[in-house]
Amino acid sequence: MFENAPDNWMERRDYPDLPDEAEHALRAAAIHWEEPQTAQDYLEKARSIAPDHLQVHIATYKFLFYSHQYVEAAKTAQTCIELILLKRQIHKPMLELTPEDAPFDTFDPEVRFLMNCIMAYGYCLLRQGDMDGGKTVLDMLAKLDCAKQTSVLNLIDIVDNGPIED
């Protein structure tokens, strides 16, 4: 998987606010993707070093999602949502968000990331078979995403009507 990676890939620093040891653990988890327990151990190490760093949670979410661990992926997406809401000083549950709570109609990267986390959470609920819960989350996101920066409307259409047959 990483045969074309630069020689210094493990030593590179892409996240200056993330402790070196945590970033190294994230890279080691990526290298050990095909060894799930080893990858999870490295992700846990990164979380123990930097428990509130979004990059650690993003890497964890990706691993869980792509290894089809949707229950845990949903929890991790929820953690990302909570961290962003806390950072933006929005003190309400995700499902109570309104367009007035943040500049959802702008290209603010943090707000766009929040919307993508909400969509990821809703999608993970759908993948678990919680169609009502997932649809509730996606419908709420559609109200926030007035600038249509996510593909939530496409996902809602698939939930409502089923996939398009070829």
PyMOL commands that set and color helices and strands:
alter all, ss='L'
color gray80, all
select helices_A, chain A and resi 9-11+20-31+36-49+54-66+70-87+94-96+99-101+109-127+131-144+152-161
alter helices_A, ss='H'
color red, helices_A
deselect
rebuild
show_as cartoon
